[in-house]
Amino acid sequence: MENERGFTGRTVHDQTWRLMEEAGELARAVRKNDGQRTLTGELVGSIDEELVDVLIFTCSIANRLGIDLTDAVRAKETFNETRTWPGTYQRTPAAAR
């Protein structure tokens, strides 16, 4: 996908900035979906389109850094099982359920 779009020459830094731009576009799509105002004449994509763009740039960054996102998600969720967040209930680790 990166070859077809001409992204191969971009650095992690470049792709990270592009990811942030896409996150902003996602935020605008959510605002529009919630009925909040958007700028007059502003083209706002759909939430699903913008989520895909965020995912594409996330994968691009992971690929450049040699990160296996499947492994990273599993490791992060294992860690999250041990965490609590202020104002939330105490979680029961999956192994104890």
N, C-alpha and C positions, 0 to 999 in steps of 0.2 A: 504494500500500500504506500509506503514511503517513497519508493522509486517512482510510482505513477504520479505522485503529487509533487515530486521534486524536493522532498524533505531531507534527502540523504546528506546534504552538505551542511545541515544545521547542527549547531552545538546543543548540548544539554541546556545551557543557559538560554539559547534562542527558543528551544522547545518549551522551557519552563515559562518564559514570558508569554508564549502563544497559549499555553495551558491557562494562564491567568486571564488572558483575553477571552478565551472560551468560557471560563467560569463566570465572567461578567456577562457574557451573552446568555448563559443559562439563567443567571439571576434576573435578567430583563425578561426572559421568557416566562419565568415563574411569576414575576410581577404582573405581566400581561394576563396570564392565566387566572390570577387572583383578582382580576378586574382593576388593578391599580394603574395609575397613569403611566404612559410612556411618552417619549418625546414625539411631537407631531412629525409625521413623515418618516419616523424611524422604522427600519425593517427589523422585525423581531421574529426570530425563528421559533419553531415549536420546542417544547421541553424535550421531547424525544430526540429531535435533531441535535440539540445543544448538548444533551447528555452523551450522545455518541461522539461528538467532537471532543468533549472532555476525555472520554475513554480513549480515543485515538491518540491524543497527545500524551496521556498518562502511559499508554503502552509504548509510545515512541521514546519517552524518557527512560522507562524501565529497560527497554532494549539497549539503549546506548550505555547504560550502566551495568548491564549484565544481570539484571534482577529478574528472577522468575516470579511473576506476580501471583501465580497459584501458591507457591511455597510461601511467599510473603504474606498473603492473606491468611493462610493457615496459621503461620507463626504469630501474626498479630492477633488473631482471634483467640489463640491459646493464651496469649498474654492478657487479652481483654477479659477472659474468664476469671482472672484473679483481681480485677480492678473494680472499684466502685467510683461513682461520680457524685459530687455533692448534690443533695436533693433527690437522690434516687434510692431505690431499694437495694438491699444486699443481694448480690447474685449468688446462686448456687452453682458451683462449677459443674460442667457437663458430666464429669467422671463420677460425681457424687449423686447424680439424679437417678 
